[in-house]
Amino acid sequence: MALDFGYFTLSDNRYPNNPRSAEQFLKDIYAEALWAEAVGMNSAWIGEHHFNLLGVNASPIAMLAQIAGATKRIRLAPAVTLLPVHHPLHVAEEWATLDLLSGGRVDFAAGRGYDRLEYGPFQAPFEDSAELFAEGLEVVWRAWTEPGRWSHKGRFYQFDDIEVRPRPLQAPLRPYVACFSRPSMELAAKNDWNIIYAPFAAAMVYGSLADAVRAYRAECEARFNRPARRAMCSYFVHVASTPQEERYGKEALIRYFHDALIAAFPSNAGEKVPPTYKYFVEIVNILRGMKADTLTTKSVICGSPQHIIDTLKGVEAAGIAEVILYFNYGAQPHAMVKEQMQRFMEEVAPAFDGSHAALRLKAAE
């Protein structure tokens, strides 16, 4: 099975004494996404966050629409649409439009998020996030697949006799479910949808990324009697030639965990954490104790090109079809991020037979 690679960012910018403005970082991300196509990556996955909390990009679709007009082949994906704070009919309309106008290049992904502070101003019920997300994604899917006019009578959304246009160019535009927990995996399997994992969360919930993929496959095949759809994962990555460079990549990740991420996760062990988020309490406790010298490949792929190749061979063997790579975590400078992306595609990607391999062959003709 071929392994593809994509660019991924959550636009993390919450750091003490950070001189980089949100506005400048958005421009950097746009440039990095264009660079991703230039160096041969398959996709650009742009995160959604609100109110200058974990990240500073609130509108992945606006960013990706601009990227679509400036590129020819790279696939366009949110990482991920925070569905519970949007009306799903509006989401369906917008992403169908982008898929149509981009020539069918959208990989739509959605999740329920984890930061209560992003829910409140939108008056979305954080305590009901799992149910709200599941119903919202059902509405999006029906909007793209119902053959005629249809109605919906749910707990959160009710409407009668509608038809959503335009339709996506892809038929179907099959969603990716962002998976931190078993209920999210079961939701993807139940509905014949794709799945995307965070390896450190997969290791906590299932034991390993490979075990997470096996669980998804088993759920699809044993319970629903159909083959599993596409499984992807994200990874923090830093290509290093020296111990000092490796140390920098790992310290940047610790900075990301401690300064940017932990405050966004549900972490109070009492009643303020909804039952469907209880596992985040353990995640936060682990993240708080992490140090650069104890990081493993469950968290970050950092080291020599050969070390990264060896690690990704295991990811490929686990059944992952594409890895989206988080290069710009931890307030790393824009120029370094672009250099890292190029190094990866020149020194690591050639060991794998993904879409980049076909591009190299075409360029050599």
N, C-alpha and C positions, 0 to 999 in steps of 0.2 A: 504493500500500500504506500502510495506517495505521501509525503509530508509537506504541506504548504506552510508559509510563514507570513505573518501580517504585523503591521504596526499598531500599537495599542497605547492609549493614554487615558488617565482619569483626570488630567489637568490639575494635579495636586500642587498647590501653591501656598499652603498654610504653614509657614516656617517663621520662627523668631528672627526678627531683623532682616527679613527677606527684601532685597532691593528690587526684585522683579515684579512689575505690576501685572495684574490680571490681564490688562489689555495687551501688553507686550507678549505675555505667554500665549494668548490666543493666536497671535500672529506667528509665533514660533511653531505652534502645533500645526497650523495650516501649512507652513513651509515644510515641516517634517513629513506631513502626509504626502505632499507632492514629491518629496525626496524618496519616500517609500516606493512610489511607482518608478521613479528614475533608477533606483538600485535593484529593482526586480521583485519587490514584495507583492504578495497576492492581494492584500486587503489593508484597509485603514479602519480601525475601530476607535471611535471617539466617545469618551464618557460623558455622562450627564450629571452635573451637580449644581446645586442652587445656593444662593445667598452667601457666596464667598466662604463656604465651609471647607469640606475636603478639597473640592475642585472648583474651578472658576468658569468652566464652560457649561452654560445652562441650556444650550440649544444645539445638540448634535446634528439635527437635520439641517439647520442653517449652514453650519460648517461643512457638512457633507455635500450639500447642494453646490456650494462654492467649489469644493474639491471636484465634484463631478464635472463641472464645466471646464475645469483646468486639466483634466486627465482623460485618458482614453480607455484604460482597461482595469484599473485597480477597483476592487470591490469595496463597497461603502456600507459601513455598519455602525450602529450606536453601541456603546459599551457601558451600560445598556440603557434603553428607554426606561425611565422610572415610571412605569405604567400607572401605578395607583394615584399619581398626582395629575394625570391627564384624563380627559374623556376618551375612551377607547375608539369611538367613532371618528373623532378628530385625528387621532393617531393613525387609524386605518387609511383615512383620506390622504394625509400628508405623505406617508411612506409609500403608498401606492403611486402617488404622483411622482415621487423621486425615482422609484423603480422604473416607471414608464419612461421618464425623460432621460434617465441615465442609460437606457438600453438594457435594463434587467440586471443591474449591477448591485442591487441592495441585498445585504444579508441582515435581515431584521432580527434584533435580539431585544429581549425585555426581561426585567426583573422587578422585585419589589423594594429593593434598596434596604437600608439598615439604619438610616439616620432620622430619628424622630423630628429633629429640627427642620428637616426638609419637608416634612408632611404638614406641620402645624400651619404655616402661613397659607397653604393651599386648602386648609380645612379638610384634609384627607385623614381618615381614621387609622392611625398607626396600629392600634390594637387589632384591627381587622385586616391588616395588610395582606395576609396570605389569601384570605377569601376574596378580597377586593382585586388582588392581582389575578387570581385564577378566573374570576368572572370577566375581568377586563380583557384578558387574552383570548378568552372564548369569543367575545364580541369582535375583536380584531380579526380573528380567524374566520368567523362567519361572514364578516363584511367582505372578505376577499374570496370566499368560496361559495356562498349561497347563489344558486342559479338565477333567482329572481328576487322579488320583493319579500321581505321577511320582518318578523317582529321578535322582540325579546322581553321576557318578563323575569327579571332576576331580583336579587336582594338589593343591589346597588344601582342597577340600570334598568330602565323600562322605556320602551318605545315601540311604535306600531308602524307596520307597512312602509318600510324604507328600502331603498336600494343605494348602495354606496358606489360612486363613480369618481374618478376613473378606477378601473381594475389594474392591479399590478401587471407588468409585462410577463413576469414569471408566473407560471400557472402549475402549482401554487407557489406563492411566496411563503415558504414554510418557516415559522419562527424558530429561533434559538431561545431556550429557556436558561437563564443564568442560574446556576445551581450551587448553593452553599449547603443545602439540607436535603434529606431524603424526600420530604414532601414535594420539593421542586423537581427532583428527579422523577418521582412518580407522576407528576403532572405532565412532564414531557413525554414519558412513555405512554401514558394513557391516551394522549391526543395525537400520537404519531408525529411528534415534533423533535427537532434537533436539540442538542444540549451543549452547554459550555461550562466548564469547571474552572475553579481556582484551585490549583494543586494543593496549597497549604490547607485549605478548607476540606478538600477531598480526603487528604491524609487524616485529618482529625475525625471526620465522620465515617469514613469507610476503611481506613488503614493505609491506603495508598491511592494514587491516581489510577493505577491499573485496576484495583478493586472497585473503584467508583465506576469505571467504564463497564466492568463485568456486571455490576449491579444494574446498571441501566440496560444493558443487553438482556440480562436475565428477565428483568421486568417486562421488556418489550416482547421477548420471545415466549416466555413461560406463561405470563399472565394474559397477554393480549394476542399471542399467536401471530406475531409479525416481526420482521427483522428490525433491529434498531436503526435509527437514522444517524446522521452525522454527529460525531462527538469532537469537540474542540476543547482547548484549554488556553489559559493565559500564563505567562511567566515573566517575572522580573529577570533581566539579563544584563550582564556586563562582560564584555570581552576584555581580557587582561593579558598582557605580555610579561608583567613583572609582579612580584608579591605586593609591591606598593599599589599598583593598579587594581589588583584583586581586593586589597584592603579598602581602597576607596569605594569600589562598587558595593561592598558589603556594608560599609559605614553609611553610605547613602541610603541603603535600604533600612537600616536601623533608624536613621533620621526620619525617613518616610513613616515607618511604623509609629514611632514615639510622638512625632510632632504633627503629622497630618492625619493618620488613620485612626488611632485609638479613640480620639475624641468623637469620631463619627459613629463608632460601634455602640450598640446597647451593652452596658457593662455593669449596671446595678443589679445585685443578686436578689433584690426584693421584688415587690409587686409591680414596679414600674416597667419591668421588662416583660413584654407579652410572651406567653408560652411558646409561640413559634419562633422566638428569638433567644430562648434560654441558652442555646449552644454558643452564642456570642460571648457570654460571660466567661466561658472557658477560653475562647479564642483570645480575648483581651488579656486574661491572666498570663497566657503563654507569650503574647506579644510584648507585654511589659517586662518579662524576664529575658527576652532575647538579647544576645550580644553578637557583635560581628564575628567573633571567633567560634560561635556555636551554630551559625547558620548552616543549613543543609540544602540539598537540591529540592527538598520539599517546599522551600521558600524562594530560592533564587538560583539561577544558573550563572555562576560567576567564576571565571578562570580562563584557562587557555582555550584556544579554539578546539583542540582535541578533547579537552574535558567537556566542553559544551556539546560537541558532536556525540560523545559517548553517552551523555545524559539524555540527549534528545533521541538517540537510538532506542533507549528504553521507553521514552514517551511514545515514539512511533509504534513500538511493539505492543504497547498497552491498548492500541486501537484508536489513537488520536489522529484525526485527519489534518488538523491545522493548529499551529501554535501561534498565538498573537503575543507579541513581544513588547514588554514595557521597558523602553529604553530611557525615558525622560523622568523617571522617578527620583525623588530626593533632591530636587532643585539642581539637577545637573545642568551645566551650561548648554545652550542650544548648539554651539559648534561641536562640542563633545558628543552630543546625542547624534548628530548627523554623521560624525566620524564612526561612532559605534555601529550605526545602522549599516554603513558601507562595509566596515570590517566584517560584520556578521554575514552579509550576503556574499562577500568575496572569500572568506576563510572558513565559514561553517556551512552555509547553505549548499555548496556544491557536493557535499556528502550525502545529499538527499534528492530524491527524484520527484520534486514537486513541480508546480507550474513554472517556477524560475528556471528549471532545467530546459523546458521547451523554449523559453525566451532566449537562453544562451545559445541553443542550437540555431534558432532563427537568426540571431545576430551574427553567428559565424558563417552563415550561408552566403 
